[in-house]
Amino acid sequence: MAEKSKASKSKAKNKKKNVFSRIISYFRACIGECKKISWPTWKQTTKNFGIVVAVIIICGLIIFGIDRGLYALLDLVLETANT
């Protein structure tokens, strides 16, 4: 009897699903996962957007300051090298 159950399990493992049924089951799983997503509220989205814009502006200003400082330093070095 144990041999019959082992044989039926091995037959079930060897039998593959149809390509289309695998595609359909994939999309069903995707839809199921999308239903589990917790989307942020409008207030959270606008707050996060504001934070991102503020950080981008701050980083831009820091990079601008470093760039201007290094450019002034380079200009000073070139000016002293020419005299």
Buried (B, 14 or more C-beta within 10 A) or exposed (E): EEEEEEEEEEEEEEEEEEEEEEEEEEEEEEEEEEEEEEEEEEEEEEEEEEEEEEEEEEEEEEEEEEEEEEEEEEEEEEEEEEE
